[in-house]
Every structure is written in structure tokens, then in C-alpha cells.
Amino acid sequence: MRFVKLALAGCVIAAAPLAGEAQTITLRYGVIAASARNIQSVSLYIAQRKGMLAKEGIELDIKPLPGVEHMINELDKGNIDLSFTATPYLINAVLKGSDAVGVVGAAANTVYSLIAKPGIKSFADLKGKTVAVSLPVDTISIATRQLLEKHGVKEGDFTAKVLIGTPVRAECLAKGECDASPLGQPDDLVFMGKGYNKLGDSLEVVPVLQFSVVAARRQWAAANRDAVLRFARVFGAAYKFMADPANREEVVRITTETTDATADLAREALKFYYDPPKGIMPLHAEISMPGLAKVIDLLGASGALQAPLPAADRFVDLQYLREAGLQ
């Protein structure tokens, strides 16, 4: 299996707008380099390939960043205008004084399968073994621990190995240095095809979540309202395209061209997402407020946040989605 990092640094992604389209603006957009080839990034590739950016007169200057902990930092520094980010890191940054705020919905409840070595066939087999996790504040880690506990594997029964990013966790599993690892799509499906075992997934313990959003600084968003509205409409269109059954085969093709998934794996993942919809992807770039509240509850239960827990609406500004007709 290949893990290819994003190769778009410094590139501007959009065709020149046609006559009658909006005047072109350039937006610096921060993305997680290690996530460039997973299915959660397909909405960006659809926006590029289907002319949705050009229609709104947007050129994206893609800024690949080395990990989730950098997404809000670069935003606060003014090095990017908009940033894809996992919501726990946004919440943590805002509570420490960041001006960042979620303005557009992204992958909502990214499902992480707990994938184990071929010889490990049950949760009980993980006792005394090494399980890869992300940072303690990450919902990937929290959901993995809850899943293990649900099936009788408690803290102390296993060794947690902190590894940031699906490619790193997958490599640990492939090398045999980890006995199990939470993996997203298509990596979980790829490993299962090689004889690894899926013990369970995060939907068992977290059926509703708002795992990620696109964030901006409040002050910048207010001063660049038109740009935020255009950006919201782009991703609203991209997610609508992904969710439409009539577009399934084209989405499969784009997925195979931009991720490590084969056509069969892409179909399997998309069927899992949308038949019926499980809230894994937004339908039109909306932000789930119950899903965001669940993130806060999980952070509180893990000890990452202390009571009284903050209200979910502190971390998002829905006015742009509402004005764009997407919320």
C-alpha cells in the first residue's frame, strides 16, 4: 500500500473563471498533508475537477501542513486564511484564546475501524498487546479507548502507542510493531483485504459527531464575508455531488484517482457512508451542532476538558452557512 503525501505546496488550484462568473480571489487553504490520500479529502478533489471553484471565482493556494496540531496555529499566525481542522484542536485553541471559529462543515463522523493483526481475532486477544492511538485530546483516541472498554479491554490491559496520522499508525501495524490500530477509509479496507481483522469501529460508541470543520479567524471572516460565502458554496456543492446516487460511479473514479483505494474499495466505502447516510460526510457542508456537542462531551469524559463544559456554539459561526442556504 502506498501513502503519498500531498504534493500541492505553493500550487494554485482553479481554472480561470468564465465570462459572467465572480471576480477571482485567492484563498490560502491549510490541509493536513498526511490526509491527502484518504477518502475524507475527496470533496476537495471534486471541487477542483468539477469546476466548482472556478464557478465561484476561487483559486485555492493549498498549504499542506504537517499535522493536526498545526492547523489552528498557522491560522492564528495569519499564514493561511482557512484551515481544515479536527474539532478537538479547534476547541482547545479557542479555550486558550484563539480567534478561530468553524465556518464550514467537513467530514463529520469519520469512522475509524480497529484493525488487528491476522492472529488477533477478538478484543480479548489485545490484552497485553500494543494498540496505536492518536494524541489524548483526539476523538480517535477517545473513541478507541471507549470501544476497547466496551468490549472488556480496560486502560492498563494494553499498551497505548501514540502515533499521529493514519499513515504512521498503518505503518506501525504493517511492520508488526503495533498489534492493532484505528484506521480510516480506505486503509481499513486495504488491510482487511490482506487478512487483517476488523474488531469493531467507532460508530459503536460514537454514532453522532462533528469530527472536523473548516475554520477561519473571526475577524478575517467578518472582513472577507463574500470569500467565506463563496467557499461555503463550493464545498456545499462538492458534498451534494458526493451524496447524489446518480454521481456514484464518477465519485468512485475520482476517489480511485486521488486516494489509495481501488474502485471496489471506493464503492464499498461510499456504500457504507451513504446507503443509508450515517452522518459520516455532511450532505451539503452543514455543521452538526449535536455532533459538536458530542465532541465536547467526549473531551469532558476523557478529562481533556473540565466542568463546566463550554457550549458548542462558542466554537462555530453558522451565519455564513445560513446565508449560503446550507445550514
ZADO-1210 file (C-alpha; in nm, 4 decimals, padded with zeros to 6 digits):
<atoms>
<atom x="00.0000" y="00.0000" z="00.0000" code="MET" pos="1"/>
<atom x="00.1224" y="00.3466" z="-00.0833" code="ARG" pos="2"/>
<atom x="00.0992" y="00.6502" z="00.1434" code="PHE" pos="3"/>
<atom x="00.1574" y="00.9575" z="-00.0710" code="VAL" pos="4"/>
<atom x="00.1908" y="01.2999" z="00.0839" code="LYS" pos="5"/>
<atom x="00.0209" y="01.5998" z="-00.0679" code="LEU" pos="6"/>
<atom x="00.2300" y="01.7469" z="-00.3475" code="ALA" pos="7"/>
<atom x="00.0451" y="02.0738" z="-00.3925" code="LEU" pos="8"/>
<atom x="00.2551" y="02.3081" z="-00.1823" code="ALA" pos="9"/>
<atom x="00.2549" y="02.6545" z="-00.3327" code="GLY" pos="10"/>
<atom x="00.0209" y="02.5488" z="-00.6123" code="CYS" pos="11"/>
<atom x="-00.2875" y="02.7471" z="-00.7052" code="VAL" pos="12"/>
<atom x="-00.5804" y="02.5191" z="-00.7845" code="ILE" pos="13"/>
<atom x="-00.8580" y="02.6537" z="-01.0069" code="ALA" pos="14"/>
<atom x="-00.9321" y="02.7229" z="-01.3662" code="ALA" pos="15"/>
<atom x="-00.9746" y="03.0810" z="-01.4808" code="ALA" pos="16"/>
<atom x="-01.3386" y="03.1886" z="-01.4349" code="PRO" pos="17"/>
<atom x="-01.5548" y="03.2202" z="-01.7441" code="LEU" pos="18"/>
<atom x="-01.7355" y="03.5334" z="-01.8509" code="ALA" pos="19"/>
<atom x="-02.0102" y="03.6230" z="-01.6077" code="GLY" pos="20"/>
<atom x="-01.8512" y="03.4368" z="-01.3164" code="GLU" pos="21"/>
<atom x="-01.7381" y="03.6020" z="-00.9945" code="ALA" pos="22"/>
<atom x="-01.4162" y="03.8016" z="-00.9853" code="GLN" pos="23"/>
<atom x="-01.1356" y="03.5671" z="-00.8886" code="THR" pos="24"/>
<atom x="-00.9986" y="03.5698" z="-00.5352" code="ILE" pos="25"/>
<atom x="-00.7113" y="03.3622" z="-00.3969" code="THR" pos="26"/>
<atom x="-00.7522" y="03.1884" z="-00.0619" code="LEU" pos="27"/>
<atom x="-00.4701" y="03.0228" z="00.1306" code="ARG" pos="28"/>
<atom x="-00.6141" y="02.6918" z="00.2472" code="TYR" pos="29"/>
<atom x="-00.4440" y="02.4760" z="00.5082" code="GLY" pos="30"/>
<atom x="-00.4818" y="02.0993" z="00.4763" code="VAL" pos="31"/>
<atom x="-00.3307" y="01.8038" z="00.6619" code="ILE" pos="32"/>
<atom x="-00.0597" y="01.6629" z="00.4377" code="ALA" pos="33"/>
<atom x="-00.0936" y="01.3090" z="00.5745" code="ALA" pos="34"/>
<atom x="-00.4665" y="01.3048" z="00.4926" code="SER" pos="35"/>
<atom x="-00.4248" y="01.3975" z="00.1288" code="ALA" pos="36"/>
<atom x="-00.4959" y="01.0469" z="00.0029" code="ARG" pos="37"/>
<atom x="-00.7857" y="00.9378" z="00.2198" code="ASN" pos="38"/>
<atom x="-01.1496" y="00.9492" z="00.1244" code="ILE" pos="39"/>
<atom x="-01.2208" y="01.2460" z="00.3526" code="GLN" pos="40"/>
<atom x="-01.0197" y="01.4598" z="00.1057" code="SER" pos="41"/>
<atom x="-01.2289" y="01.3636" z="-00.1985" code="VAL" pos="42"/>
<atom x="-01.4610" y="01.6637" z="-00.1610" code="SER" pos="43"/>
<atom x="-01.1656" y="01.8944" z="-00.2360" code="LEU" pos="44"/>
<atom x="-01.0750" y="01.6986" z="-00.5491" code="TYR" pos="45"/>
<atom x="-01.4369" y="01.7068" z="-00.6658" code="ILE" pos="46"/>
<atom x="-01.4472" y="02.0834" z="-00.6162" code="ALA" pos="47"/>
<atom x="-01.1332" y="02.1126" z="-00.8278" code="GLN" pos="48"/>
<atom x="-01.2289" y="01.8732" z="-01.1063" code="ARG" pos="49"/>
<atom x="-01.5957" y="01.9680" z="-01.1450" code="LYS" pos="50"/>
<atom x="-01.5305" y="02.3422" z="-01.1820" code="GLY" pos="51"/>
<atom x="-01.6958" y="02.4373" z="-00.8537" code="MET" pos="52"/>
<atom x="-01.4049" y="02.6580" z="-00.7516" code="LEU" pos="53"/>
<atom x="-01.3983" y="02.8314" z="-01.0890" code="ALA" pos="54"/>
<atom x="-01.7739" y="02.8894" z="-01.0760" code="LYS" pos="55"/>
<atom x="-01.7315" y="03.0809" z="-00.7509" code="GLU" pos="56"/>
<atom x="-01.4176" y="03.2588" z="-00.8728" code="GLY" pos="57"/>
<atom x="-01.1884" y="03.0989" z="-00.6153" code="ILE" pos="58"/>
<atom x="-00.8268" y="02.9983" z="-00.6545" code="GLU" pos="59"/>
<atom x="-00.7026" y="02.7828" z="-00.3692" code="LEU" pos="60"/>
<atom x="-00.3415" y="02.8201" z="-00.2686" code="ASP" pos="61"/>
<atom x="-00.3052" y="02.4830" z="-00.0964" code="ILE" pos="62"/>
<atom x="-00.0831" y="02.4856" z="00.2116" code="LYS" pos="63"/>
<atom x="-00.0007" y="02.1290" z="00.3249" code="PRO" pos="64"/>
<atom x="00.0696" y="02.1279" z="00.6993" code="LEU" pos="65"/>
<atom x="00.2497" y="01.8523" z="00.8892" code="PRO" pos="66"/>
<atom x="-00.0272" y="01.7570" z="01.1320" code="GLY" pos="67"/>
<atom x="-00.3493" y="01.8368" z="01.3147" code="VAL" pos="68"/>
<atom x="-00.1738" y="02.0276" z="01.5908" code="GLU" pos="69"/>
<atom x="-00.0535" y="02.2861" z="01.3354" code="HIS" pos="70"/>
<atom x="-00.3855" y="02.3702" z="01.1704" code="MET" pos="71"/>
<atom x="-00.5075" y="02.6401" z="01.4093" code="ILE" pos="72"/>
<atom x="-00.1571" y="02.7659" z="01.4918" code="ASN" pos="73"/>
<atom x="-00.0960" y="02.8588" z="01.1280" code="GLU" pos="74"/>
<atom x="-00.4375" y="03.0216" z="01.1122" code="LEU" pos="75"/>
<atom x="-00.3667" y="03.2306" z="01.4219" code="ASP" pos="76"/>
<atom x="-00.0309" y="03.3357" z="01.2766" code="LYS" pos="77"/>
<atom x="-00.2045" y="03.4655" z="00.9637" code="GLY" pos="78"/>
<atom x="-00.0166" y="03.2242" z="00.7383" code="ASN" pos="79"/>
<atom x="-00.3421" y="03.0801" z="00.5993" code="ILE" pos="80"/>
<atom x="-00.6938" y="03.2171" z="00.5519" code="ASP" pos="81"/>
<atom x="-00.8942" y="02.8984" z="00.6046" code="LEU" pos="82"/>
<atom x="-00.7929" y="02.5700" z="00.7603" code="SER" pos="83"/>
<atom x="-00.9293" y="02.2178" z="00.7705" code="PHE" pos="84"/>
<atom x="-00.9095" y="02.1074" z="01.1339" code="THR" pos="85"/>
<atom x="-01.0259" y="01.8373" z="01.3703" code="ALA" pos="86"/>
<atom x="-01.2692" y="01.9953" z="01.6152" code="THR" pos="87"/>
<atom x="-01.0904" y="01.8937" z="01.9400" code="PRO" pos="88"/>
<atom x="-00.7902" y="02.1031" z="01.8361" code="TYR" pos="89"/>
<atom x="-01.0151" y="02.3966" z="01.7443" code="LEU" pos="90"/>
<atom x="-01.1921" y="02.3742" z="02.0796" code="ILE" pos="91"/>
<atom x="-00.8659" y="02.3546" z="02.2714" code="ASN" pos="92"/>
<atom x="-00.7206" y="02.6524" z="02.0822" code="ALA" pos="93"/>
<atom x="-01.0283" y="02.8715" z="02.1317" code="VAL" pos="94"/>
<atom x="-01.0297" y="02.7997" z="02.5050" code="LEU" pos="95"/>
<atom x="-00.6690" y="02.9199" z="02.5110" code="LYS" pos="96"/>
<atom x="-00.7601" y="03.2473" z="02.3391" code="GLY" pos="97"/>
<atom x="-00.7554" y="03.1730" z="01.9659" code="SER" pos="98"/>
<atom x="-00.9811" y="03.3819" z="01.7428" code="ASP" pos="99"/>
<atom x="-01.0501" y="03.0772" z="01.5237" code="ALA" pos="100"/>
<atom x="-01.4040" y="02.9611" z="01.4561" code="VAL" pos="101"/>
<atom x="-01.5633" y="02.6874" z="01.2469" code="GLY" pos="102"/>
<atom x="-01.7411" y="02.8307" z="00.9431" code="VAL" pos="103"/>
<atom x="-01.7942" y="02.5327" z="00.7072" code="VAL" pos="104"/>
<atom x="-01.8663" y="02.1688" z="00.7803" code="GLY" pos="105"/>
<atom x="-01.6262" y="01.8946" z="00.6734" code="ALA" pos="106"/>
<atom x="-01.6061" y="01.5183" z="00.7321" code="ALA" pos="107"/>
<atom x="-01.8454" y="01.4840" z="01.0227" code="ALA" pos="108"/>
<atom x="-01.8097" y="01.1440" z="01.1870" code="ASN" pos="109"/>
<atom x="-01.5033" y="00.9880" z="01.0341" code="THR" pos="110"/>
<atom x="-01.5299" y="00.6177" z="01.1102" code="VAL" pos="111"/>
<atom x="-01.2177" y="00.4520" z="01.2451" code="TYR" pos="112"/>
<atom x="-01.2057" y="00.0737" z="01.2343" code="SER" pos="113"/>
<atom x="-00.9935" y="-00.1019" z="01.4923" code="LEU" pos="114"/>
<atom x="-00.7799" y="-00.3233" z="01.2684" code="ILE" pos="115"/>
<atom x="-00.5752" y="-00.6031" z="01.4265" code="ALA" pos="116"/>
<atom x="-00.3020" y="-00.8396" z="01.3116" code="LYS" pos="117"/>
<atom x="-00.4256" y="-01.1582" z="01.1417" code="PRO" pos="118"/>
<atom x="-00.3578" y="-01.3636" z="01.4555" code="GLY" pos="119"/>
<atom x="-00.5706" y="-01.1369" z="01.6755" code="ILE" pos="120"/>
<atom x="-00.9334" y="-01.2345" z="01.6324" code="LYS" pos="121"/>
<atom x="-01.1077" y="-01.0801" z="01.9328" code="SER" pos="122"/>
<atom x="-01.0834" y="-00.7856" z="02.1702" code="PHE" pos="123"/>
<atom x="-00.9714" y="-01.0240" z="02.4445" code="ALA" pos="124"/>
<atom x="-00.6668" y="-01.1084" z="02.2343" code="ASP" pos="125"/>
<atom x="-00.5494" y="-00.7459" z="02.2715" code="LEU" pos="126"/>
<atom x="-00.4823" y="-00.7780" z="02.6425" code="LYS" pos="127"/>
<atom x="-00.1105" y="-00.7290" z="02.6955" code="GLY" pos="128"/>
<atom x="-00.0682" y="-00.6065" z="02.3390" code="LYS" pos="129"/>
<atom x="00.0210" y="-00.2679" z="02.1807" code="THR" pos="130"/>
<atom x="-00.2574" y="-00.0531" z="02.0336" code="VAL" pos="131"/>
<atom x="-00.1821" y="00.2579" z="01.8282" code="ALA" pos="132"/>
<atom x="-00.3717" y="00.5735" z="01.9224" code="VAL" pos="133"/>
<atom x="-00.3503" y="00.9431" z="01.8416" code="SER" pos="134"/>
<atom x="-00.2976" y="01.2272" z="02.0905" code="LEU" pos="135"/>
<atom x="-00.5087" y="01.2006" z="02.4088" code="PRO" pos="136"/>
<atom x="-00.7235" y="01.5011" z="02.3088" code="VAL" pos="137"/>
<atom x="-00.8101" y="01.3449" z="01.9726" code="ASP" pos="138"/>
<atom x="-01.1534" y="01.1821" z="01.9380" code="THR" pos="139"/>
<atom x="-00.9779" y="00.8957" z="01.7540" code="ILE" pos="140"/>
<atom x="-00.8005" y="00.8068" z="02.0780" code="SER" pos="141"/>
<atom x="-01.1070" y="00.8654" z="02.2940" code="ILE" pos="142"/>
<atom x="-01.3334" y="00.6531" z="02.0719" code="ALA" pos="143"/>
<atom x="-01.0718" y="00.3751" z="02.0508" code="THR" pos="144"/>
<atom x="-01.0436" y="00.3572" z="02.4282" code="ARG" pos="145"/>
<atom x="-01.4229" y="00.3566" z="02.4652" code="GLN" pos="146"/>
<atom x="-01.4528" y="00.0800" z="02.2072" code="LEU" pos="147"/>
<atom x="-01.1910" y="-00.1283" z="02.3873" code="LEU" pos="148"/>
<atom x="-01.3575" y="-00.0724" z="02.7237" code="GLU" pos="149"/>
<atom x="-01.6979" y="-00.1644" z="02.5821" code="LYS" pos="150"/>
<atom x="-01.5519" y="-00.4999" z="02.4856" code="HIS" pos="151"/>
<atom x="-01.3767" y="-00.5624" z="02.8167" code="GLY" pos="152"/>
<atom x="-01.0290" y="-00.4234" z="02.7464" code="VAL" pos="153"/>
<atom x="-00.9633" y="-00.1519" z="03.0011" code="LYS" pos="154"/>
<atom x="-00.6863" y="00.1041" z="03.0418" code="GLU" pos="155"/>
<atom x="-00.3845" y="-00.0841" z="03.1673" code="GLY" pos="156"/>
<atom x="-00.4818" y="-00.4033" z="02.9863" code="ASP" pos="157"/>
<atom x="-00.2926" y="-00.2809" z="02.6791" code="PHE" pos="158"/>
<atom x="-00.0017" y="-00.0536" z="02.5887" code="THR" pos="159"/>
<atom x="-00.1045" y="00.2625" z="02.4058" code="ALA" pos="160"/>
<atom x="00.1414" y="00.3840" z="02.1430" code="LYS" pos="161"/>
<atom x="00.0797" y="00.7477" z="02.0427" code="VAL" pos="162"/>
<atom x="00.1197" y="00.7957" z="01.6675" code="LEU" pos="163"/>
<atom x="-00.0180" y="01.0982" z="01.4838" code="ILE" pos="164"/>
<atom x="-00.1708" y="01.0372" z="01.1419" code="GLY" pos="165"/>
<atom x="-00.3297" y="00.7356" z="00.9743" code="THR" pos="166"/>
<atom x="-00.0231" y="00.6624" z="00.7554" code="PRO" pos="167"/>
<atom x="00.2020" y="00.6384" z="01.0621" code="VAL" pos="168"/>
<atom x="-00.0412" y="00.4148" z="01.2512" code="ARG" pos="169"/>
<atom x="-00.0891" y="00.1970" z="00.9430" code="ALA" pos="170"/>
<atom x="00.2867" y="00.1611" z="00.9012" code="GLU" pos="171"/>
<atom x="00.3204" y="00.0537" z="01.2631" code="CYS" pos="172"/>
<atom x="00.0575" y="-00.2144" z="01.2059" code="LEU" pos="173"/>
<atom x="00.2146" y="-00.3296" z="00.8787" code="ALA" pos="174"/>
<atom x="00.5584" y="-00.3619" z="01.0398" code="LYS" pos="175"/>
<atom x="00.4166" y="-00.5623" z="01.3283" code="GLY" pos="176"/>
<atom x="00.5201" y="-00.3000" z="01.5828" code="GLU" pos="177"/>
<atom x="00.1547" y="-00.2445" z="01.6746" code="CYS" pos="178"/>
<atom x="-00.0930" y="-00.5232" z="01.7321" code="ASP" pos="179"/>
<atom x="-00.3956" y="-00.3107" z="01.6431" code="ALA" pos="180"/>
<atom x="-00.4630" y="00.0368" z="01.5126" code="SER" pos="181"/>
<atom x="-00.7640" y="00.2602" z="01.4385" code="PRO" pos="182"/>
<atom x="-00.7689" y="00.3246" z="01.0629" code="LEU" pos="183"/>
<atom x="-00.9975" y="00.5278" z="00.8409" code="GLY" pos="184"/>
<atom x="-01.1015" y="00.4572" z="00.4856" code="GLN" pos="185"/>
<atom x="-00.9642" y="00.3212" z="00.2566" code="PRO" pos="186"/>
<atom x="-00.6806" y="00.1971" z="00.4783" code="ASP" pos="187"/>
<atom x="-00.9026" y="-00.0236" z="00.6937" code="ASP" pos="188"/>
<atom x="-01.0455" y="-00.1918" z="00.3828" code="LEU" pos="189"/>
<atom x="-00.6985" y="-00.2399" z="00.2342" code="VAL" pos="190"/>
<atom x="-00.5716" y="-00.4127" z="00.5482" code="PHE" pos="191"/>
<atom x="-00.8824" y="-00.6300" z="00.5726" code="MET" pos="192"/>
<atom x="-00.8159" y="-00.7413" z="00.2150" code="GLY" pos="193"/>
<atom x="-00.4729" y="-00.8600" z="00.3323" code="LYS" pos="194"/>
<atom x="-00.6129" y="-01.0777" z="00.6074" code="GLY" pos="195"/>
<atom x="-00.6105" y="-00.8340" z="00.8980" code="TYR" pos="196"/>
<atom x="-00.9173" y="-00.8397" z="01.1226" code="ASN" pos="197"/>
<atom x="-01.1663" y="-00.5631" z="01.1928" code="LYS" pos="198"/>
<atom x="-01.2646" y="-00.5962" z="01.5585" code="LEU" pos="199"/>
<atom x="-01.5107" y="-00.3060" z="01.5607" code="GLY" pos="200"/>
<atom x="-01.5418" y="00.0607" z="01.4704" code="ASP" pos="201"/>
<atom x="-01.6027" y="00.3975" z="01.6287" code="SER" pos="202"/>
<atom x="-01.9696" y="00.4097" z="01.5239" code="LEU" pos="203"/>
<atom x="-02.0378" y="00.1574" z="01.8004" code="GLU" pos="204"/>
<atom x="-01.9524" y="00.4117" z="02.0674" code="VAL" pos="205"/>
<atom x="-01.9848" y="00.7470" z="01.8856" code="VAL" pos="206"/>
<atom x="-02.2790" y="00.7382" z="01.6432" code="PRO" pos="207"/>
<atom x="-02.3057" y="01.1192" z="01.6172" code="VAL" pos="208"/>
<atom x="-02.0051" y="01.3505" z="01.5876" code="LEU" pos="209"/>
<atom x="-01.8705" y="01.6629" z="01.4159" code="GLN" pos="210"/>
<atom x="-01.5123" y="01.5494" z="01.3809" code="PHE" pos="211"/>
<atom x="-01.3843" y="01.8233" z="01.1508" code="SER" pos="212"/>
<atom x="-01.4676" y="02.1671" z="01.0157" code="VAL" pos="213"/>
<atom x="-01.3065" y="02.4377" z="00.8092" code="VAL" pos="214"/>
<atom x="-01.2065" y="02.7234" z="01.0369" code="ALA" pos="215"/>
<atom x="-01.1170" y="03.0884" z="00.9895" code="ALA" pos="216"/>
<atom x="-01.0283" y="03.3709" z="01.2224" code="ARG" pos="217"/>
<atom x="-01.3477" y="03.5525" z="01.3258" code="ARG" pos="218"/>
<atom x="-01.2045" y="03.8913" z="01.2378" code="GLN" pos="219"/>
<atom x="-01.0829" y="03.7742" z="00.8973" code="TRP" pos="220"/>
<atom x="-01.4157" y="03.6055" z="00.8161" code="ALA" pos="221"/>
<atom x="-01.6128" y="03.9189" z="00.9056" code="ALA" pos="222"/>
<atom x="-01.3858" y="04.1317" z="00.6849" code="ALA" pos="223"/>
<atom x="-01.3999" y="03.8779" z="00.3991" code="ASN" pos="224"/>
<atom x="-01.7641" y="03.7736" z="00.4129" code="ARG" pos="225"/>
<atom x="-01.8022" y="03.7268" z="00.0388" code="ASP" pos="226"/>
<atom x="-01.4979" y="03.4978" z="00.0267" code="ALA" pos="227"/>
<atom x="-01.6340" y="03.2793" z="00.3084" code="VAL" pos="228"/>
<atom x="-01.9735" y="03.2577" z="00.1390" code="LEU" pos="229"/>
<atom x="-01.8154" y="03.1549" z="-00.1909" code="ARG" pos="230"/>
<atom x="-01.6005" y="02.8936" z="-00.0164" code="PHE" pos="231"/>
<atom x="-01.9052" y="02.7567" z="00.1657" code="ALA" pos="232"/>
<atom x="-02.0989" y="02.7265" z="-00.1594" code="ARG" pos="233"/>
<atom x="-01.8071" y="02.5414" z="-00.3229" code="VAL" pos="234"/>
<atom x="-01.7956" y="02.2735" z="-00.0567" code="PHE" pos="235"/>
<atom x="-02.1736" y="02.2633" z="-00.0274" code="GLY" pos="236"/>
<atom x="-02.1818" y="02.1746" z="-00.3972" code="ALA" pos="237"/>
<atom x="-01.8997" y="01.9208" z="-00.3609" code="ALA" pos="238"/>
<atom x="-02.0673" y="01.7325" z="-00.0762" code="TYR" pos="239"/>
<atom x="-02.4035" y="01.7388" z="-00.2564" code="LYS" pos="240"/>
<atom x="-02.2306" y="01.5873" z="-00.5605" code="PHE" pos="241"/>
<atom x="-02.0762" y="01.3131" z="-00.3444" code="MET" pos="242"/>
<atom x="-02.4100" y="01.2267" z="-00.1838" code="ALA" pos="243"/>
<atom x="-02.6104" y="01.2048" z="-00.5086" code="ASP" pos="244"/>
<atom x="-02.6511" y="00.8364" z="-00.6085" code="PRO" pos="245"/>
<atom x="-02.6535" y="00.9426" z="-00.9749" code="ALA" pos="246"/>
<atom x="-02.2903" y="01.0533" z="-00.9364" code="ASN" pos="247"/>
<atom x="-02.1682" y="00.7404" z="-00.7568" code="ARG" pos="248"/>
<atom x="-01.9536" y="00.5996" z="-01.0369" code="GLU" pos="249"/>
<atom x="-01.7920" y="00.9360" z="-01.1101" code="GLU" pos="250"/>
<atom x="-01.7169" y="00.9786" z="-00.7396" code="VAL" pos="251"/>
<atom x="-01.5687" y="00.6277" z="-00.7428" code="VAL" pos="252"/>
<atom x="-01.3465" y="00.7232" z="-01.0363" code="ARG" pos="253"/>
<atom x="-01.2269" y="01.0454" z="-00.8707" code="ILE" pos="254"/>
<atom x="-01.1685" y="00.8562" z="-00.5457" code="THR" pos="255"/>
<atom x="-00.9509" y="00.5929" z="-00.7160" code="THR" pos="256"/>
<atom x="-00.7509" y="00.8637" z="-00.8916" code="GLU" pos="257"/>
<atom x="-00.6836" y="01.0662" z="-00.5779" code="THR" pos="258"/>
<atom x="-00.6605" y="00.8100" z="-00.2957" code="THR" pos="259"/>
<atom x="-00.5106" y="00.4658" z="-00.2366" code="ASP" pos="260"/>
<atom x="-00.8490" y="00.2997" z="-00.2902" code="ALA" pos="261"/>
<atom x="-00.9266" y="00.0655" z="-00.5775" code="THR" pos="262"/>
<atom x="-01.2639" y="00.1045" z="-00.7474" code="ALA" pos="263"/>
<atom x="-01.4086" y="-00.1847" z="-00.5451" code="ASP" pos="264"/>
<atom x="-01.2823" y="-00.0362" z="-00.2172" code="LEU" pos="265"/>
<atom x="-01.4160" y="00.3075" z="-00.3101" code="ALA" pos="266"/>
<atom x="-01.7597" y="00.1626" z="-00.3879" code="ARG" pos="267"/>
<atom x="-01.7585" y="-00.0273" z="-00.0595" code="GLU" pos="268"/>
<atom x="-01.6648" y="00.2823" z="00.1417" code="ALA" pos="269"/>
<atom x="-01.9169" y="00.5068" z="-00.0329" code="LEU" pos="270"/>
<atom x="-02.1917" y="00.2480" z="00.0087" code="LYS" pos="271"/>
<atom x="-02.1071" y="00.2337" z="00.3786" code="PHE" pos="272"/>
<atom x="-02.1262" y="00.6138" z="00.4005" code="TYR" pos="273"/>
<atom x="-02.4433" y="00.6782" z="00.2057" code="TYR" pos="274"/>
<atom x="-02.6622" y="00.3644" z="00.1835" code="ASP" pos="275"/>
<atom x="-02.8228" y="00.4868" z="00.4046" code="PRO" pos="276"/>
<atom x="-02.6460" y="00.8081" z="00.5120" code="PRO" pos="277"/>
<atom x="-02.4795" y="00.7590" z="00.8505" code="LYS" pos="278"/>
<atom x="-02.3696" y="01.1175" z="00.9130" code="GLY" pos="279"/>
<atom x="-02.0129" y="01.0328" z="00.8161" code="ILE" pos="280"/>
<atom x="-01.9985" y="01.3013" z="00.5481" code="MET" pos="281"/>
<atom x="-02.2065" y="01.6203" z="00.5513" code="PRO" pos="282"/>
<atom x="-02.4778" y="01.6306" z="00.2880" code="LEU" pos="283"/>
<atom x="-02.4090" y="01.9948" z="00.1986" code="HIS" pos="284"/>
<atom x="-02.1243" y="02.1280" z="00.4184" code="ALA" pos="285"/>
<atom x="-02.3514" y="02.1761" z="00.7198" code="GLU" pos="286"/>
<atom x="-02.2172" y="02.1660" z="01.0763" code="ILE" pos="287"/>
<atom x="-02.3947" y="01.9291" z="01.3152" code="SER" pos="288"/>
<atom x="-02.4402" y="02.1087" z="01.6453" code="MET" pos="289"/>
<atom x="-02.5385" y="01.7849" z="01.8278" code="PRO" pos="290"/>
<atom x="-02.2231" y="01.6342" z="01.6773" code="GLY" pos="291"/>
<atom x="-02.0092" y="01.9202" z="01.8051" code="LEU" pos="292"/>
<atom x="-02.1712" y="01.8958" z="02.1482" code="ALA" pos="293"/>
<atom x="-02.0768" y="01.5272" z="02.1470" code="LYS" pos="294"/>
<atom x="-01.7124" y="01.6162" z="02.0844" code="VAL" pos="295"/>
<atom x="-01.7218" y="01.8429" z="02.3891" code="ILE" pos="296"/>
<atom x="-01.8837" y="01.5676" z="02.5971" code="ASP" pos="297"/>
<atom x="-01.6136" y="01.3205" z="02.4894" code="LEU" pos="298"/>
<atom x="-01.3387" y="01.5660" z="02.5796" code="LEU" pos="299"/>
<atom x="-01.5011" y="01.6182" z="02.9167" code="GLY" pos="300"/>
<atom x="-01.5346" y="01.2447" z="02.9814" code="ALA" pos="301"/>
<atom x="-01.1682" y="01.1922" z="02.8925" code="SER" pos="302"/>
<atom x="-01.0528" y="01.4667" z="03.1284" code="GLY" pos="303"/>
<atom x="-00.9286" y="01.6888" z="02.8447" code="ALA" pos="304"/>
<atom x="-01.1912" y="01.9489" z="02.9436" code="LEU" pos="305"/>
<atom x="-01.3026" y="02.0400" z="03.2915" code="GLN" pos="306"/>
<atom x="-01.6576" y="02.1162" z="03.4076" code="ALA" pos="307"/>
<atom x="-01.8475" y="02.3279" z="03.3442" code="PRO" pos="308"/>
<atom x="-01.8195" y="02.2272" z="02.9793" code="LEU" pos="309"/>
<atom x="-01.8441" y="02.5071" z="02.7208" code="PRO" pos="310"/>
<atom x="-02.1426" y="02.5448" z="02.4878" code="ALA" pos="311"/>
<atom x="-02.0953" y="02.4164" z="02.1337" code="ALA" pos="312"/>
<atom x="-02.1951" y="02.7452" z="01.9697" code="ASP" pos="313"/>
<atom x="-01.8851" y="02.9104" z="02.1150" code="ARG" pos="314"/>
<atom x="-01.6717" y="02.7366" z="01.8520" code="PHE" pos="315"/>
<atom x="-01.8694" y="02.7951" z="01.5322" code="VAL" pos="316"/>
<atom x="-02.0262" y="03.0827" z="01.3441" code="ASP" pos="317"/>
<atom x="-02.3174" y="02.9498" z="01.1394" code="LEU" pos="318"/>
<atom x="-02.4143" y="03.2802" z="00.9774" code="GLN" pos="319"/>
<atom x="-02.2168" y="03.2056" z="00.6600" code="TYR" pos="320"/>
<atom x="-02.3685" y="02.8618" z="00.6089" code="LEU" pos="321"/>
<atom x="-02.7145" y="03.0017" z="00.6773" code="ARG" pos="322"/>
<atom x="-02.6708" y="03.2856" z="00.4290" code="GLU" pos="323"/>
<atom x="-02.5450" y="03.0350" z="00.1709" code="ALA" pos="324"/>
<atom x="-02.8561" y="02.8209" z="00.2332" code="GLY" pos="325"/>
<atom x="-02.6517" y="02.5266" z="00.3652" code="LEU" pos="326"/>
<atom x="-02.7410" y="02.5144" z="00.7364" code="GLN" pos="327"/>
</atoms>
